[in-house]
Amino acid sequence: MNAEHHRIVIIGAGFSGLGMAIRLQQRGITDFLVLERASRVGGTWRDNTYPGCACDIPSHLYSYSFALNPDWSESYARQPEILEYIEGLVGQYMLEPRIRLHHEVTRAAWNETDARWEIQTSAGDFTAHYLISGHGPLAEPKFPNIAGLETFTGTVFHSARWDHGFDPTGKRVAVIGTGASAVQFVPEIAPATAQLYVFQRTPPWVVPRMNRAIPPEERERFKRQPWRQRLERAMQYALREINVLGFSNATFERLAMSVSKKHLEAQISDPDLREKLTPNYRMGCKRITVSDDFYPALARDNVELVTDAVQALEPNGVRTADGRLREVDAIILGTGYHTAESPAFKLFHGRDGIRLFDAWRGSPEAYLGMSVAGFPNLFLMVGPNTGLGHNSIIYMIEAQISYILGALEYAQFHGIRVLEVCRDAQERFNTELQARLKPMVWTQGGCTSFYQDARGRNIGLWPGFTFPYRWRTRRFDPAPYRAAP
Ligand SMILES: Cc1cc2nc3c(=O)[nH]c(=O)nc-3n(C[C@H](O)[C@H](O)[C@H](O)COP(=O)(O)OP(=O)(O)OC[C@H]3O[C@@H](n4cnc5c(N)ncnc54)[C@H](O)[C@@H]3O)c2cc1C
């Protein structure tokens, strides 16, 4: 194989991959490369450009602790500003020479003899001793399995690949799905459309957003006195952590549910619509959405919330189970992402050629969400059970970065060429993790969600507070690993 060799190859230039790259560089480790399939960095925040796209974790917290941005213009920044922040990091940390855009990794196979990963991309081959994958937990849009999708003759696109050539003005539009993305873009397009049909399978729990513009004086203070921003960030972190109690404590859960129900009552006066929007599962079971304008959008005269199941798409519209056809010019799919069975898992071929996709069989698990038995020298970022329903994923990403750095430095120091987590350590870790998840709302809340695999096992979320994860990953512990020189 005529391939370019690096000590470390990182897949993906989103928050995970770039954060890893910055920290490697800061530690003086420079023999690495970031392979990114797209034409720009940014990951989630490059791909999701739908109207209204914004973070739902406060920006002070949804950014790196080592690269605070005193200039956030709103408490919940919008997509263009987050993308600008991420792109700015590339220049700030002089990462350009280490990033290869338009390099889609199509296969990564462990070569036992040479103890290295052989990586094929759309633009050439590479080898690396270590492969770190930040391919993204929500990077592969999921198209619904609805009969007739290909027969529809109008415009159809997924919210994660917004068609900016499409103008909703005066059009009849169908939105399928009412998850976190739809909650953000429905209010943005509703006023322009002639008629908007929102097809809902399960109503989301919605809480007030309480976004606010951050005035220039406040930003100036953050610049002059960064401790103020750190304090703000720490307070927001603590507040978010308290939310965990809502997922595990009945009193807190009732309190949180009453906040959301009051929000609904205040914004929707029609009892039938209110009924349709009242969730029949426990709060937190699915991702909680934050919005001040989703409910008012649904109450508009030109918007209909349809709760009859979508049966089929036809050339000119959407037919529901009650036999009714709603004719539309466009269909926007707010139908989420592949998680438990992400096609990304097909890339990795571990020991004996086993694919990660086949090893997991629809039910991903790893040690600390990062290491998988049978896949030596591979570290996953935001891997199984390290997603969050209540706090900033950047906190978890930073924990993983420091753990992986620890592993690399340990291996270097001890002359180790191969690091592989032991299967029994991985199993013990997951048995304990699943036992902790079992009584929690994500498993017992009476819903199905993208946090779960097909059997209802939670493969997405870290159970509970995040600081124990940080504690557990603060230092690389070689004990659960098999190390070979
Ligand atoms: C609309 C939306 C809003 C969100 N809001 C929040 C929020 O408010 N708070 C929060 O905590 N989380 C939020 N998330 C979750 C979000 O995914 C994470 O916060 C974070 O962006 C993940 O970063 P990442 O780098 O791990 O993955 P990504 O940002 O998805 O980046 C992955 C990168 O890998 C690249 N890649 C994938 N496969 C390949 C391949 N084969 N070859 C080369 N490159 C590849 C992709 O092109 C992409 O650039 C949101 C997600 C979405 C979709």
The ligand as an SDF file (V2000), in Angstrom:
LIG
                    3D

 53 58  0  0  0  0  0  0  0  0999 V2000
  -29.0240   20.4060   14.7270 C   0  0  0  0  0  0  0  0  0  0  0  0
  -28.1950   19.9460   15.8950 C   0  0  0  0  0  0  0  0  0  0  0  0
  -28.1130   20.7360   17.0290 C   0  0  0  0  0  0  0  0  0  0  0  0
  -27.3420   20.3240   18.1160 C   0  0  0  0  0  0  0  0  0  0  0  0
  -27.3030   21.1030   19.2170 N   0  0  0  0  0  0  0  0  0  0  0  0
  -26.5640   20.7190   20.2750 C   0  0  0  0  0  0  0  0  0  0  0  0
  -26.4970   21.5170   21.4520 C   0  0  0  0  0  0  0  0  0  0  0  0
  -27.1170   22.5660   21.5390 O   0  0  0  0  0  0  0  0  0  0  0  0
  -25.7700   21.0740   22.4820 N   0  0  0  0  0  0  0  0  0  0  0  0
  -25.0850   19.8850   22.4230 C   0  0  0  0  0  0  0  0  0  0  0  0
  -24.4210   19.5350   23.4060 O   0  0  0  0  0  0  0  0  0  0  0  0
  -25.1090   19.1170   21.3190 N   0  0  0  0  0  0  0  0  0  0  0  0
  -25.8370   19.5000   20.2540 C   0  0  0  0  0  0  0  0  0  0  0  0
  -25.8730   18.7170   19.1260 N   0  0  0  0  0  0  0  0  0  0  0  0
  -25.0700   17.4870   19.0440 C   0  0  0  0  0  0  0  0  0  0  0  0
  -23.8170   17.7370   18.1700 C   0  0  0  0  0  0  0  0  0  0  0  0
  -23.7190   16.7190   17.2360 O   0  0  0  0  0  0  0  0  0  0  0  0
  -22.5920   17.8070   19.0310 C   0  0  0  0  0  0  0  0  0  0  0  0
  -22.7760   18.8560   19.9600 O   0  0  0  0  0  0  0  0  0  0  0  0
  -21.2650   18.1090   18.3040 C   0  0  0  0  0  0  0  0  0  0  0  0
  -21.4220   19.0020   17.2480 O   0  0  0  0  0  0  0  0  0  0  0  0
  -20.6130   16.8430   17.8490 C   0  0  0  0  0  0  0  0  0  0  0  0
  -19.3470   17.1660   17.3350 O   0  0  0  0  0  0  0  0  0  0  0  0
  -18.4830   16.0420   16.6070 P   0  0  0  0  0  0  0  0  0  0  0  0
  -17.2520   16.6990   16.1560 O   0  0  0  0  0  0  0  0  0  0  0  0
  -18.3640   14.8690   17.4960 O   0  0  0  0  0  0  0  0  0  0  0  0
  -19.3900   15.5930   15.3840 O   0  0  0  0  0  0  0  0  0  0  0  0
  -19.8230   16.4190   14.1020 P   0  0  0  0  0  0  0  0  0  0  0  0
  -20.0060   17.8440   14.4170 O   0  0  0  0  0  0  0  0  0  0  0  0
  -20.9680   15.6890   13.5060 O   0  0  0  0  0  0  0  0  0  0  0  0
  -18.5700   16.3050   13.1380 O   0  0  0  0  0  0  0  0  0  0  0  0
  -18.2320   15.1040   12.5190 C   0  0  0  0  0  0  0  0  0  0  0  0
  -17.3620   15.4160   11.3170 C   0  0  0  0  0  0  0  0  0  0  0  0
  -16.8380   14.1980   10.7870 O   0  0  0  0  0  0  0  0  0  0  0  0
  -16.9420   14.2410    9.3760 C   0  0  0  0  0  0  0  0  0  0  0  0
  -16.9940   12.8640    8.8880 N   0  0  0  0  0  0  0  0  0  0  0  0
  -17.9340   11.9230    9.1630 C   0  0  0  0  0  0  0  0  0  0  0  0
  -17.6460   10.7890    8.5270 N   0  0  0  0  0  0  0  0  0  0  0  0
  -16.4980   11.0000    7.8310 C   0  0  0  0  0  0  0  0  0  0  0  0
  -15.7070   10.1900    6.9870 C   0  0  0  0  0  0  0  0  0  0  0  0
  -16.0420    8.9310    6.6780 N   0  0  0  0  0  0  0  0  0  0  0  0
  -14.5760   10.7270    6.4510 N   0  0  0  0  0  0  0  0  0  0  0  0
  -14.2080   11.9960    6.7440 C   0  0  0  0  0  0  0  0  0  0  0  0
  -14.9460   12.8140    7.5300 N   0  0  0  0  0  0  0  0  0  0  0  0
  -16.0700   12.3160    8.0700 C   0  0  0  0  0  0  0  0  0  0  0  0
  -18.2180   15.0050    9.1170 C   0  0  0  0  0  0  0  0  0  0  0  0
  -18.2670   15.5380    7.8120 O   0  0  0  0  0  0  0  0  0  0  0  0
  -18.1320   16.0860   10.1960 C   0  0  0  0  0  0  0  0  0  0  0  0
  -17.4620   17.2140    9.7380 O   0  0  0  0  0  0  0  0  0  0  0  0
  -26.6510   19.0990   18.0440 C   0  0  0  0  0  0  0  0  0  0  0  0
  -26.7500   18.3040   16.9050 C   0  0  0  0  0  0  0  0  0  0  0  0
  -27.5040   18.7190   15.8500 C   0  0  0  0  0  0  0  0  0  0  0  0
  -27.5920   17.8230   14.6360 C   0  0  0  0  0  0  0  0  0  0  0  0
  1  2  1  0
  2  3  1  0
  2 52  2  0
  3  4  2  0
  4  5  1  0
  4 50  1  0
  5  6  2  0
  6  7  1  0
  6 13  1  0
  7  8  2  0
  7  9  1  0
  9 10  1  0
 10 11  2  0
 10 12  1  0
 12 13  2  0
 13 14  1  0
 14 15  1  0
 14 50  1  0
 15 16  1  0
 16 17  1  0
 16 18  1  0
 18 19  1  0
 18 20  1  0
 20 21  1  0
 20 22  1  0
 22 23  1  0
 23 24  1  0
 24 25  2  0
 24 26  1  0
 24 27  1  0
 27 28  1  0
 28 29  2  0
 28 30  1  0
 28 31  1  0
 31 32  1  0
 32 33  1  0
 33 34  1  0
 33 48  1  0
 34 35  1  0
 35 36  1  0
 35 46  1  0
 36 37  1  0
 36 45  1  0
 37 38  2  0
 38 39  1  0
 39 40  1  0
 39 45  2  0
 40 41  1  0
 40 42  2  0
 42 43  1  0
 43 44  2  0
 44 45  1  0
 46 47  1  0
 46 48  1  0
 48 49  1  0
 50 51  2  0
 51 52  1  0
 52 53  1  0
M  END
$$$$
